[in-house]
Amino acid sequence: MNKTIEVTTNKPTSLVAVSSLSKRDTVISILIIGLLFFIFGFVSWVNAILIPYFKIACELTHFKAYLVTFAFYISYFFMSVPASFFLKKVGFKKGMMFGFWTMAVGAFIFVPAAYTRTYEIFLIGLFTIGVGLAILQTAANPYITVLGPKERAAQRISIMGICNKGAGILAPIIFAAVILKANDTELFTQLATMGEAEKNTALDALIRRVIVPYTCIGVVLLGLGLLVRYSPLPDINTEQETAEVALANSDKTSILQFPHLILGAFAIFLHVGTQVIAIDTIIGYANSMHIDLMEAKVFPSYTLFVTICGYILGIIFIPKFISQVNTLRLFTLMGAVFTLFILFAKGQVSFLGHTSDVSIWFVVLLGLANSLVWAGIWPLALDGLGRFTKIGASVMIMGLCGNAILPLFYGYFADAYDVRTAYWVLFPCYLYLVFYAFRGHRIRSWK
């Protein structure tokens, strides 16, 4: 018997069961969550252009430049578990409103940071934006995972991925169009020959270009908070249990008693780190091949476009032609192979108007390898958690701090060796992801 039961302890009466939603309610919910993932993507992937931009404007090393991703994503480590309790207390939609408003505060912090050209204040702003995103991600990811049949979760997550990465394609291009000018290549060349006072004046003018776009972003985020708060999005119960799951979990008292969840959270930690390295380092890698910033700015969009192609393949083929778990196995293996090509492939190639070392196109192809890993890990890690689903999701979201930490390792090795050798950081990450895909997700006891 596979009867569904409700866990009602400490739950607001406004929560509804997924099974009670009509097809129309489900479609509306998916569209609204898709909008949220678009916002996540736009705000997150603009970092790909902020890193080289701050590196020039604030005169940073590779390591210090990657503190952009550290400040942005380390907030997930600190905020994910508190966010789950916060959402349980105030409700799904009200909590998401506060998440958007927190992001807006972070965007507004860019204004004083730009006026003083103080990198540390920019990092505070990025951390604050990350806090807001942690609240939103803690709500949205388990929501979309349970919003329909379990075997089609990867399909739904792939649709969200298209929204996220589609915004990621647009964000660097739009942001670069706003803050970069046609004659900036000449300016960047001249900085090395300028006197201290002249250079400071030029850099002050350069950094203040972020004021208008981030003020606009802050205003939009305030409006989106109100929009979601009063939207028809239902507060669904993400912690329903079947009788079988309830019986299996009857002796469980802690989320730490679910090895497949803990191992999955570490897999997310490594996966998101590899993903952000592939996107946020590619401009610097292109610069090492003497491709200037004005031309290299499009490379993150190439990587994200390939990622979207992977999502489309997932929507078409999962689960009709290939299961979620076999897809995860295939794409993690692909990531390990592409990493070796980045490190060892030789030769020049002309493609899409760029003449470069062939290895940079394998960095682009990491976008394909990474595309269906997130969608594969989430359903496996949350499987069978029942009443522990919400806290389990927050542990998974904590894993997003991999975006903060792994790029620092890349930056350290890029300074110590070179930007190509630093891609060795990726290889052990993909090996662990292969382990989780084949074995780790099946471990249900620490014994």
C-alpha positions in Angstrom: 0.0 0.0 0.0 1.4 3.4 -0.9 -1.1 5.7 0.8 -0.1 9.4 1.2 -0.4 10.8 4.7 0.0 14.4 5.9 2.5 15.6 8.4 0.8 18.4 10.2 2.9 19.1 13.2 3.7 22.8 13.5 2.4 23.5 10.0 0.1 26.4 9.1 -3.4 25.4 8.0 -2.9 27.3 4.7 -0.5 24.6 3.4 -2.0 22.5 0.6 -1.1 19.1 -0.7 0.5 18.8 -4.2 -2.2 16.2 -5.1 -5.0 18.8 -4.6 -3.6 21.2 -7.2 -5.4 21.4 -10.5 -3.4 21.2 -13.8 -4.0 25.0 -14.2 -2.6 25.6 -10.6 0.4 23.5 -11.3 1.2 25.3 -14.6 0.8 28.7 -13.0 3.1 27.6 -10.1 5.7 26.4 -12.6 5.6 29.7 -14.5 6.0 31.7 -11.4 8.9 29.6 -10.1 10.4 29.9 -13.6 10.3 33.7 -13.2 12.1 33.3 -9.9 14.8 31.1 -11.5 15.2 33.8 -14.2 15.9 36.4 -11.5 18.3 34.0 -9.7 20.2 33.6 -12.9 20.4 37.2 -13.9 21.6 38.4 -10.5 24.1 35.4 -10.1 25.7 35.2 -13.5 26.3 38.9 -13.8 29.3 38.1 -11.5 31.0 36.7 -14.7 31.5 40.3 -15.9 31.9 41.8 -12.4 35.0 39.7 -11.7 37.3 41.1 -14.5 35.6 44.5 -14.1 36.5 44.8 -10.4 39.9 43.3 -11.1 40.7 46.3 -13.3 38.8 49.0 -11.4 39.9 48.0 -7.9 43.4 46.8 -9.0 43.1 43.2 -7.7 45.0 39.9 -8.0 43.2 36.9 -9.4 42.6 35.6 -5.8 41.1 38.9 -4.6 38.9 39.2 -7.7 37.3 35.8 -7.0 36.2 37.1 -3.6 33.3 38.4 -5.6 32.0 34.8 -5.8 33.1 34.0 -2.3 31.2 36.9 -0.8 28.1 36.2 -2.9 27.8 32.5 -2.3 29.3 32.0 1.3 26.0 33.5 2.5 24.3 30.3 1.5 26.3 28.4 4.1 25.2 30.7 6.9 21.7 31.4 5.8 20.2 28.2 4.3 19.2 26.4 7.6 18.0 29.7 9.2 16.1 30.4 6.0 14.2 27.0 6.3 13.0 27.9 9.8 12.2 31.5 8.7 10.1 30.2 5.8 8.3 27.8 8.1 7.4 30.6 10.5 6.3 33.4 8.1 5.1 31.3 5.2 6.3 30.6 1.7 5.3 33.8 -0.1 5.9 36.3 2.6 9.4 34.7 3.2 10.1 35.1 -0.5 9.1 38.7 -0.4 11.6 39.4 2.3 14.2 37.5 0.2 13.7 39.8 -2.7 13.8 42.9 -0.4 17.1 41.7 1.1 18.5 41.4 -2.4 17.3 44.9 -3.1 19.2 46.2 0.0 22.4 44.5 -1.3 22.0 46.1 -4.7 21.6 49.6 -3.1 24.8 49.0 -1.2 26.6 49.2 -4.5 25.9 52.9 -4.6 28.2 54.0 -1.7 30.7 51.3 -2.6 31.0 52.8 -6.1 31.3 56.4 -4.8 34.2 55.5 -2.6 35.7 52.7 -4.8 35.8 50.5 -1.8 36.0 46.8 -2.7 35.1 45.7 0.8 31.8 47.5 0.6 31.0 45.9 -2.7 31.6 42.5 -1.0 29.1 43.4 1.7 26.6 44.3 -1.0 27.2 40.9 -2.7 26.9 39.0 0.6 23.6 40.7 1.3 22.3 39.8 -2.2 23.4 36.3 -1.5 21.5 36.2 1.8 18.3 37.1 -0.1 19.0 34.5 -2.7 19.6 31.9 -0.1 16.0 32.5 1.3 14.6 32.3 -2.2 16.5 29.2 -3.2 15.6 27.4 0.0 12.0 27.9 -0.9 12.0 27.4 -4.7 14.2 24.2 -5.1 12.2 21.8 -2.9 9.0 23.4 -4.2 9.7 22.6 -7.9 11.2 19.1 -6.9 7.9 17.9 -5.4 5.6 19.8 -7.8 4.6 16.7 -9.8 5.7 13.1 -10.3 9.1 12.2 -8.8 10.4 10.5 -12.0 9.8 13.8 -13.9 11.6 16.0 -11.3 14.7 16.3 -13.6 12.4 17.6 -16.4 10.9 20.3 -14.2 14.4 21.3 -12.8 15.7 21.4 -16.4 12.9 23.9 -17.3 14.0 26.0 -14.3 17.6 25.7 -15.5 16.6 27.1 -18.9 15.1 30.1 -17.2 18.2 30.5 -14.9 20.8 30.1 -17.7 18.8 32.1 -20.2 19.0 35.0 -17.8 22.7 34.1 -17.4 23.3 34.5 -21.1 21.6 38.0 -21.1 23.1 39.3 -17.8 26.8 39.6 -18.8 25.9 41.0 -22.2 23.4 43.5 -21.0 25.6 44.5 -18.0 28.7 44.8 -20.2 26.7 46.9 -22.7 25.8 49.3 -19.8 29.1 49.6 -18.0 31.7 49.1 -20.8 32.3 51.5 -23.7 33.8 51.0 -27.1 37.0 52.9 -26.2 37.6 51.0 -22.9 40.2 48.7 -24.5 42.3 51.8 -25.1 41.7 53.0 -21.5 42.7 49.6 -20.0 46.0 49.8 -22.0 46.7 53.3 -20.9 46.2 52.7 -17.2 49.7 51.2 -16.8 51.3 54.4 -18.1 49.1 57.0 -16.1 50.3 58.9 -13.1 48.7 57.9 -9.8 46.3 60.9 -9.6 45.2 60.5 -13.3 44.7 56.7 -12.9 42.6 57.1 -9.7 40.4 59.6 -11.5 39.9 57.2 -14.4 39.2 54.2 -12.1 36.8 56.3 -10.0 34.8 57.1 -13.2 35.0 53.5 -14.3 33.6 52.0 -11.1 30.8 54.5 -10.8 29.2 53.1 -13.9 27.6 50.4 -11.8 25.5 52.9 -9.8 22.6 53.3 -12.3 22.2 49.6 -13.2 22.3 48.4 -9.6 19.9 51.1 -8.5 17.5 49.9 -11.2 18.0 46.3 -10.1 17.2 47.3 -6.5 14.0 49.0 -7.5 12.9 46.0 -9.6 13.7 43.5 -6.8 11.5 45.6 -4.4 8.6 45.3 -6.9 9.1 41.6 -7.5 8.9 41.0 -3.7 5.4 42.5 -3.7 4.5 40.7 -6.9 5.3 37.3 -5.5 3.7 38.1 -2.1 0.3 38.7 -3.8 0.6 36.2 -6.6 -1.6 33.1 -6.9 1.3 30.8 -6.0 0.0 28.3 -3.5 1.8 27.4 -0.3 2.2 23.7 -0.9 3.2 21.1 1.6 6.7 20.0 0.6 6.9 17.4 3.4 4.2 14.9 2.5 5.0 11.3 3.4 3.8 8.0 2.1 3.0 5.4 4.7 6.0 3.5 3.6 8.3 6.5 4.0 6.8 7.4 7.4 7.5 3.9 8.7 11.0 3.9 7.3 11.7 7.3 9.0 9.9 6.5 12.3 13.2 6.1 14.2 14.9 9.0 12.5 15.6 12.1 14.7 18.2 14.0 12.7 18.9 14.9 9.1 22.4 13.5 9.6 20.9 10.0 9.6 20.3 10.3 5.8 23.7 9.5 4.2 22.5 9.9 0.7 21.3 13.5 1.6 24.6 14.5 3.2 26.7 13.0 0.3 24.3 14.7 -2.1 24.9 18.1 -0.4 28.6 17.6 -0.8 28.0 16.7 -4.5 26.1 20.0 -4.9 29.0 21.8 -3.2 31.4 20.4 -5.8 29.0 20.7 -8.8 28.1 24.4 -8.3 31.8 25.1 -7.8 32.7 23.5 -11.1 29.9 25.3 -12.8 30.9 28.7 -11.5 34.5 28.1 -12.3 33.6 27.2 -15.9 31.6 30.4 -16.3 33.4 33.0 -14.2 37.0 32.1 -15.1 36.5 31.9 -18.9 37.0 35.6 -19.5 40.3 35.5 -17.7 41.3 32.4 -19.6 40.4 34.2 -22.9 42.5 37.2 -21.7 45.5 34.9 -21.3 45.2 34.1 -25.0 45.3 37.8 -25.8 41.6 38.1 -26.3 40.7 41.5 -24.8 37.8 42.1 -22.4 35.5 43.7 -25.0 35.7 40.5 -27.1 36.0 38.0 -24.3 32.8 39.2 -22.6 30.7 36.9 -24.7 32.4 33.6 -23.6 30.2 33.1 -20.5 27.2 33.4 -22.7 28.6 30.6 -24.9 29.0 28.4 -21.9 25.5 29.1 -20.7 24.0 28.6 -24.2 25.6 25.1 -24.3 24.1 24.5 -20.8 20.6 25.4 -22.1 21.1 22.9 -24.9 21.8 20.3 -22.2 18.6 21.2 -20.4 16.6 20.9 -23.6 18.0 17.4 -24.1 17.0 16.6 -20.6 13.4 17.7 -21.2 13.2 15.6 -24.3 14.9 12.4 -23.2 14.2 12.2 -19.4 12.6 9.8 -18.5 11.2 8.5 -21.8 14.6 7.4 -23.2 17.0 7.6 -20.3 16.5 7.7 -16.6 17.5 10.5 -14.3 20.3 8.5 -12.6 21.8 7.3 -15.9 21.8 10.9 -17.2 23.7 12.0 -14.1 26.2 9.2 -14.6 26.8 10.2 -18.3 27.1 13.9 -17.6 29.5 13.6 -14.7 31.8 11.4 -16.7 31.6 13.9 -19.5 32.8 16.6 -17.1 35.8 14.6 -16.1 36.8 14.0 -19.7 36.3 17.6 -20.8 38.5 18.7 -17.9 41.4 16.6 -19.2 40.9 18.1 -22.7 41.2 21.6 -21.1 44.5 20.6 -19.5 46.1 18.7 -22.4 44.4 19.7 -25.7 46.8 21.5 -28.0 46.4 23.7 -31.1 44.8 26.9 -32.3 41.2 27.1 -33.7 39.1 29.8 -35.3 35.5 29.6 -34.3 32.6 32.2 -34.0 35.0 34.9 -35.0 37.6 34.1 -32.2 41.1 32.6 -32.8 42.2 30.9 -29.7 43.6 27.8 -28.1 41.2 24.9 -28.7 41.2 24.2 -24.9 38.9 27.2 -24.2 36.1 25.5 -26.2 36.3 22.6 -23.8 35.7 25.1 -21.0 32.6 26.2 -22.9 31.6 22.5 -23.3 31.7 22.1 -19.5 28.4 24.0 -19.7 26.9 20.9 -21.3 28.5 18.5 -18.8 27.2 20.6 -15.9 23.7 21.1 -17.3 21.9 18.0 -15.9 24.0 17.3 -12.8 22.0 19.6 -10.5 18.7 18.2 -11.9 20.1 14.6 -11.3 21.3 15.2 -7.7 18.3 16.9 -6.2 15.7 14.1 -6.6 18.1 11.5 -5.5 19.2 13.4 -2.4 15.7 14.3 -1.3 14.3 10.9 -2.0 12.5 9.4 1.1 13.1 12.3 3.4 9.4 12.8 4.2 9.0 15.2 7.1 12.8 16.0 6.9 12.4 17.4 3.3 12.5 21.1 4.2 15.6 20.9 6.4 17.2 18.5 3.9 16.6 21.1 1.2 18.3 23.7 3.3 21.3 21.5 3.8 21.4 21.1 0.0 21.3 24.8 -0.4 24.2 25.1 2.0 26.1 23.3 -0.6 25.9 26.3 -2.8 28.8 27.8 -0.8 30.9 25.7 -3.2 30.4 28.6 -5.5 32.3 30.7 -2.9 35.1 28.4 -2.1 36.2 26.5 -5.2 36.8 29.7 -7.3 39.3 30.8 -4.6 41.2 27.6 -5.1 41.2 28.3 -8.8 42.4 31.9 -8.2 45.1 30.8 -5.8 46.5 28.3 -8.3 46.1 30.7 -11.2 48.4 33.2 -9.3 50.8 30.4 -8.2 51.0 28.7 -11.6 48.9 29.9 -14.5 45.2 30.1 -15.5 45.2 26.8 -17.4 47.0 24.7 -14.8 44.5 25.9 -12.3 41.8 23.9 -14.0 43.2 20.8 -12.3 40.9 21.9 -9.4 38.0 20.6 -11.4 39.2 17.0 -11.9 38.8 15.6 -8.4 35.4 17.3 -8.2 34.1 15.4 -11.2 35.5 12.2 -9.8 33.4 12.6 -6.7 30.3 13.4 -8.7 30.9 10.2 -10.7 31.0 8.3 -7.4 27.7 9.9 -6.2 26.0 9.1 -9.5 27.0 5.4 -9.4 27.2 4.6 -5.7 26.8 7.5 -3.3 23.0 8.1 -3.8 22.3 4.5 -2.9 23.9 4.7 0.6 21.1 4.8 3.1 23.0 3.9 6.3 26.4 4.9 7.7 27.0 1.4 8.9 
